[in-house]
Amino acid sequence: MFAGLALVAVAIEAAVGYPDPLYRAIGHPVTWIGRLIAWADDAWNSPTASFEQRRGMGVVLLLVLLGSSIAVGVFVADLLDDIFDDLFGALLCGLLASSLIAQRSLAAHVADVARGLDEHGLVGGRNMVSRIVGRDTEALDEAGICRAAIESLAENFSDGVVAPLFWMVVAGLPGALAYKAVNTADSMVGHKSDRYRAFGWASARFDDLVNLPASRLTALWLIAAAALLPGCSPANAMAAVRRDSRHHRSPNAGWPEAAMAGALGIRLAGPRIYGGVTVDDRWMGDGRAELTANDIRAALQLYRTACGIQIAVIALLAAIIVLA
């Protein structure tokens, strides 16, 4: 296990995130992976090919992403181990691995939605939430904006924080990089549109699989965090997960969304509009649906507490491994 690497990475990310000057200078691993996926989409996803051919090329894309990301991760980890001593090499590897975690940036983007509502009303809230969700935001009222922001916080806590750390603990830098490649492919081509229903099938199904353990862990961290915060209910969070998570259209997103909703005494998901089409999804949670910016801030407090619990567990694992 690589709990030590994960601990260094999550501590660095929590402290400094991914600095904007570095992003402007060299980009980000997700942007590099995205360029490869975009090239494959243009080259391999021909609209004149048959459904079976496009699905087959989507499988090839998934295999290329997995093979290249694992190979790069192994090469970089081995190179750092050969060049530097144990401590400095571990710190440098942790610095690189920290770019695969979105703990700090996720909180910042969601907090921007609350700030936008406070400072510029519905226009500011819609503008900020449109940067982090895929649904139509033009007609969202304040409650809809807040629900969208909190849903994004819950789902991306799983996809952008817990999952990369889980695979980092299990398989080191190669595991976290491979996960990030799969997750990026799902976000880019894993849609049920005419263009991507075949080509993105493999990436979407594999993303569901690799996110399965993290979504359950995320619900656990949120339930544990609810037990530490006044005004939150771990019992209601557990009840919402048991009752509602399986009714979400995603096999994974329902777990963190239901846990978040139950803990805060609110409702998430429900009917939404994507591309002008209303999607009549089930509600997660059975509390209030009329939310305000203060509910976003309460969700962020729950999220940060859950992140702290996760870091403590990783630190405990790292200590056990060192002492074993």
C-alpha positions in Angstrom: 0.0 0.0 0.0 1.0 3.6 -0.6 -0.6 5.4 2.2 2.5 7.5 2.8 2.4 8.9 -0.7 -1.3 9.6 -0.4 -0.7 11.4 2.9 2.0 13.7 1.4 -0.1 14.4 -1.7 -3.3 15.3 0.2 -1.4 17.5 2.7 0.3 19.4 -0.1 -2.9 19.8 -2.0 -4.8 21.0 1.1 -2.1 23.6 1.8 -1.5 25.1 -1.7 -3.7 23.3 -4.2 -2.5 23.5 -7.8 -1.0 27.0 -8.2 -2.4 29.1 -11.1 1.0 30.2 -12.3 2.0 26.6 -12.7 -1.3 25.9 -14.6 -0.7 28.8 -16.9 2.9 27.7 -17.5 2.6 23.9 -18.1 -1.1 23.1 -17.9 -2.4 20.2 -15.7 -2.4 16.4 -16.0 -6.1 16.5 -16.8 -5.5 18.9 -19.7 -2.7 16.7 -21.0 -4.9 13.6 -20.8 -7.8 15.6 -22.3 -5.7 16.5 -25.4 -5.1 12.8 -26.0 -8.8 12.0 -25.6 -9.8 14.8 -28.0 -7.3 13.6 -30.6 -8.7 10.1 -30.4 -12.3 11.4 -30.6 -11.4 13.2 -33.8 -9.4 10.3 -35.3 -11.3 7.2 -34.2 -14.9 8.3 -33.6 -16.0 8.6 -37.2 -19.8 9.2 -37.7 -19.6 7.1 -40.9 -18.4 4.0 -38.9 -20.8 1.4 -37.6 -21.9 1.3 -34.0 -19.8 -1.8 -33.4 -16.7 -0.2 -34.9 -17.1 3.0 -32.8 -17.6 0.9 -29.7 -14.5 -1.1 -30.5 -12.4 2.0 -31.0 -13.7 3.3 -27.6 -12.4 0.1 -26.0 -9.0 0.8 -27.7 -9.1 4.4 -26.3 -9.7 3.0 -22.8 -6.8 0.5 -23.1 -4.5 3.2 -24.5 -5.3 5.5 -21.6 -4.8 2.8 -19.0 -1.6 1.5 -20.5 0.0 5.0 -21.1 -1.0 6.4 -17.7 0.2 3.3 -15.8 3.5 3.3 -17.8 4.1 7.0 -17.2 3.3 6.6 -13.5 5.7 3.7 -13.1 8.4 5.5 -15.0 8.2 8.7 -13.0 8.0 6.9 -9.7 11.0 4.7 -10.5 13.0 7.7 -11.9 12.5 9.8 -8.7 13.4 6.8 -6.6 16.6 6.3 -8.6 17.7 9.9 -8.6 16.8 11.1 -5.2 17.1 9.8 -1.6 14.0 8.3 0.0 12.7 11.5 1.8 13.2 14.0 -1.1 12.0 11.5 -3.7 8.9 10.8 -1.7 8.2 14.5 -1.2 8.6 15.2 -5.0 6.5 12.2 -5.9 3.8 13.4 -3.5 4.0 16.9 -5.0 3.3 15.4 -8.5 0.5 13.2 -7.1 -1.1 16.2 -5.4 -2.1 17.5 -8.8 -4.5 14.5 -9.2 -6.6 15.6 -6.2 -9.2 18.4 -6.3 -9.9 18.9 -2.6 -9.0 22.6 -2.3 -10.2 23.7 -5.7 -13.6 22.0 -5.3 -14.3 23.9 -2.1 -13.2 27.1 -3.8 -15.5 26.6 -6.8 -18.5 25.8 -4.6 -17.9 28.7 -2.2 -17.8 30.9 -5.3 -21.5 30.0 -5.9 -22.5 31.2 -2.5 -20.4 34.3 -2.9 -22.0 35.0 -6.3 -25.5 34.7 -4.8 -24.6 37.0 -1.9 -22.9 39.7 -4.1 -24.8 39.5 -7.4 -28.1 37.7 -6.7 -29.4 35.1 -9.2 -27.2 36.3 -12.0 -24.1 35.8 -10.0 -25.2 32.5 -8.7 -26.1 31.2 -12.1 -22.9 32.3 -13.6 -20.8 30.6 -10.9 -22.8 27.4 -10.8 -22.7 27.1 -14.6 -18.9 26.5 -14.2 -19.3 23.4 -12.2 -22.5 21.6 -13.4 -23.7 20.3 -16.8 -27.4 21.1 -16.4 -29.1 24.2 -17.9 -28.7 27.1 -15.4 -30.4 30.0 -17.1 -33.8 29.4 -15.4 -32.6 28.2 -12.0 -34.0 30.0 -9.0 -32.0 30.4 -5.8 -32.9 27.0 -4.4 -32.0 25.3 -7.7 -28.7 27.0 -7.8 -27.9 25.9 -4.3 -29.0 22.3 -4.9 -26.8 22.2 -8.0 -23.8 23.5 -6.1 -24.3 21.0 -3.2 -24.9 18.1 -5.6 -21.7 19.0 -7.4 -19.8 19.2 -4.1 -21.0 15.7 -3.0 -20.4 14.0 -6.3 -17.0 15.6 -7.0 -15.9 14.8 -3.4 -16.2 11.2 -4.5 -14.8 11.6 -8.0 -12.2 14.3 -7.5 -11.0 13.6 -4.0 -11.8 10.2 -2.5 -11.4 8.1 -5.6 -7.9 9.4 -6.6 -6.7 9.0 -3.0 -8.2 5.5 -2.8 -6.4 4.3 -5.9 -3.3 6.2 -4.8 -3.3 4.2 -1.5 -3.9 1.0 -3.4 -1.6 1.4 -6.4 0.6 4.5 -5.9 1.1 7.1 -8.5 0.3 4.8 -11.4 -3.0 3.9 -9.9 -4.1 7.5 -9.3 -3.0 8.6 -12.7 -4.8 5.7 -14.4 -8.0 6.6 -12.4 -7.7 10.2 -13.5 -7.4 9.2 -17.1 -10.5 7.0 -16.9 -12.5 9.7 -15.1 -11.4 12.4 -17.6 -12.5 10.1 -20.5 -15.9 9.6 -18.9 -16.4 13.3 -18.5 -15.4 14.0 -22.1 -16.9 11.0 -24.1 -19.0 9.0 -21.6 -22.3 10.6 -22.7 -25.5 9.0 -24.0 -25.6 11.2 -27.0 -25.6 10.0 -30.6 -21.9 10.8 -31.0 -20.7 9.1 -27.8 -23.2 6.3 -27.0 -20.9 3.8 -28.7 -17.5 5.4 -28.5 -17.8 6.4 -24.8 -19.4 3.2 -23.7 -16.2 1.5 -22.4 -15.0 4.6 -20.6 -18.3 5.2 -18.9 -18.8 1.6 -17.8 -15.2 1.4 -16.5 -15.5 4.7 -14.7 -18.6 3.3 -12.9 -16.6 0.3 -11.8 -13.5 2.2 -10.5 -15.7 4.7 -8.7 -17.7 2.1 -6.9 -15.5 1.8 -3.7 -14.9 5.5 -3.5 -18.6 6.4 -3.6 -19.3 4.2 -0.7 -16.3 5.5 1.2 -17.4 9.1 0.5 -20.8 8.4 2.1 -19.0 6.9 5.1 -16.8 10.0 5.5 -19.9 12.3 5.3 -21.8 10.2 7.8 -18.9 10.3 10.2 -18.5 14.1 9.7 -22.2 14.6 10.4 -21.6 12.9 13.8 -19.1 15.6 14.7 -21.1 18.7 13.6 -24.0 20.3 15.5 -27.1 20.5 13.4 -26.2 17.5 11.3 -27.7 14.0 11.6 -25.6 10.9 10.9 -28.8 8.8 11.4 -30.7 10.7 8.7 -27.6 10.4 6.4 -27.5 6.7 6.8 -31.3 6.4 6.3 -31.1 8.5 3.1 -28.3 6.4 1.7 -30.2 3.2 2.4 -33.5 4.6 1.0 -32.4 6.8 -1.9 -29.0 6.0 -3.3 -30.1 3.1 -5.4 -32.7 5.3 -7.2 -30.1 7.7 -8.6 -29.4 7.4 -12.3 -25.8 6.9 -11.5 -24.7 3.7 -9.7 -22.3 5.8 -7.6 -23.4 9.5 -7.4 -26.5 8.6 -5.3 -24.3 7.5 -2.3 -22.6 10.9 -1.6 -25.6 12.9 -2.6 -28.0 11.0 -0.4 -25.5 11.1 2.5 -25.0 14.9 2.1 -28.8 15.5 1.8 -29.6 13.3 4.9 -26.9 14.8 7.0 -28.0 18.4 6.3 -31.8 17.7 6.4 -32.3 18.8 2.8 -33.3 17.4 -0.6 -31.0 17.1 -3.6 -31.3 15.9 -7.2 -35.0 15.8 -8.3 -36.2 17.2 -11.7 -33.5 19.0 -13.7 -33.0 20.3 -17.2 -30.2 19.1 -19.5 -30.0 20.4 -23.0 -33.5 21.7 -22.9 -34.9 18.4 -21.8 -36.4 17.9 -18.3 -35.0 14.8 -16.5 -37.4 13.7 -13.8 -34.9 12.2 -11.4 -35.7 10.9 -7.9 -35.0 13.1 -4.8 -32.1 12.3 -2.6 -33.1 13.0 1.0 -36.5 14.0 2.4 -35.8 17.4 3.9 -36.1 21.0 2.7 -35.9 21.6 -1.1 -35.9 25.5 -0.8 -32.2 26.2 -0.1 -30.2 29.3 0.3 -26.5 30.3 0.2 -26.2 29.4 3.9 -27.0 25.8 3.0 -24.0 25.8 0.6 -21.8 27.0 3.5 -23.2 24.3 5.7 -22.4 21.7 3.0 -18.9 23.0 2.8 -18.4 22.7 6.5 -19.6 19.1 6.3 -17.3 18.5 3.3 -14.2 20.0 5.0 -14.9 17.9 8.2 -15.2 14.8 6.0 -11.9 15.6 4.3 -10.2 15.9 7.7 -11.5 12.5 8.7 -10.2 11.0 5.5 -6.8 12.5 6.0 -6.7 11.2 9.6 -7.5 7.7 8.3 -4.8 7.9 5.7 -2.3 9.1 8.3 -3.3 6.1 10.6 -2.8 3.7 7.7 0.6 5.3 6.9 1.6 4.9 10.6 0.5 1.3 10.7 2.6 0.5 7.6 5.7 2.2 9.0 5.4 0.4 12.3 4.5 -3.0 10.9 
